[in-house]
């Protein structure tokens, strides 16, 4: 998709210190594409080894594009979604 420079990437901000794996899985999306989001709002839940984490909206805006759906695996640093700032 073009226009990524105008959007903010959603990733796992803090990887668990004790995690041996560099991979995780998306468990559940709380927010759907096209929805308005507020900075700090929980967008989805991911699981890394035996730890479940909420992934938070990095800015106020609109959740434009979910890149990794529920049950999708991802690696550390992968983009999970994109948010267009308000």
C-alpha positions as CSV (number, residue, x, y, z in Angstrom):
1,X,0.0,0.0,0.0
2,X,1.2,3.5,-0.7
3,X,1.1,6.3,1.8
4,X,2.8,4.5,4.6
5,X,4.7,7.7,5.4
6,X,1.4,9.3,6.6
7,X,0.5,6.3,8.8
8,X,1.9,5.0,12.1
9,X,2.9,1.4,12.4
10,X,1.4,-0.8,15.1
11,X,3.9,-3.3,16.6
12,X,4.5,-5.0,20.0
13,X,6.1,-2.1,21.8
14,X,7.7,-4.1,24.6
15,X,8.8,-7.7,24.1
16,X,8.9,-9.8,27.4
17,X,12.5,-9.7,28.8
18,X,12.4,-13.4,29.6
19,X,11.0,-14.6,26.2
20,X,13.3,-17.1,24.5
21,X,11.3,-16.8,21.3
22,X,11.3,-14.0,18.7
23,X,7.8,-15.0,17.5
24,X,4.3,-14.6,18.7
25,X,0.7,-15.0,17.6
26,X,-2.3,-12.6,17.4
27,X,-5.0,-13.9,19.7
28,X,-7.8,-11.4,19.3
29,X,-8.5,-8.0,17.7
30,X,-10.6,-5.7,19.9
31,X,-10.9,-3.1,17.2
32,X,-11.9,-3.5,13.6
33,X,-10.5,-1.8,10.5
34,X,-12.0,1.7,10.0
35,X,-12.7,2.3,13.7
36,X,-11.5,5.4,15.5
37,X,-8.8,4.7,18.1
38,X,-7.3,6.7,21.0
39,X,-3.6,6.6,21.9
40,X,-3.1,4.0,24.5
41,X,-6.3,2.1,23.7
42,X,-5.9,-1.7,23.5
43,X,-6.2,-2.8,19.9
44,X,-5.4,-6.5,20.1
45,X,-4.1,-9.2,22.3
46,X,-1.0,-11.2,21.4
47,X,0.7,-14.2,22.9
48,X,4.4,-14.6,23.1
49,X,5.3,-18.0,24.6
50,X,3.1,-18.1,27.7
51,X,2.6,-14.4,28.1
52,X,-0.4,-12.5,26.8
53,X,0.0,-8.8,26.0
54,X,-2.3,-6.0,24.9
55,X,-1.0,-4.0,21.9
56,X,-1.9,-0.4,22.3
57,X,-2.7,2.3,19.7
58,X,0.4,4.5,19.2
59,X,-1.6,7.6,18.3
60,X,-5.2,8.9,18.0
61,X,-6.6,8.2,14.6
62,X,-8.2,5.5,12.5
63,X,-7.2,1.8,12.4
64,X,-6.7,1.6,8.6
65,X,-5.1,-1.8,7.9
66,X,-4.8,-4.9,10.0
67,X,-1.8,-6.7,8.5
68,X,-1.8,-9.8,10.9
69,X,-5.2,-11.3,11.6
70,X,-6.3,-13.5,14.5
71,X,-4.2,-16.7,14.8
72,X,-1.5,-15.2,12.5
73,X,2.1,-15.6,13.6
74,X,4.5,-12.7,13.6
75,X,8.1,-12.1,14.4
76,X,9.6,-9.4,16.7
77,X,9.3,-6.1,15.0
78,X,6.7,-7.1,12.5
79,X,3.9,-4.7,11.6
80,X,0.6,-5.8,13.0
81,X,-1.5,-2.9,11.6
82,X,-1.4,0.7,10.5
83,X,-3.1,3.7,12.1
84,X,-3.8,7.0,10.2
85,X,-3.3,9.8,12.7
86,X,-6.2,12.1,13.5
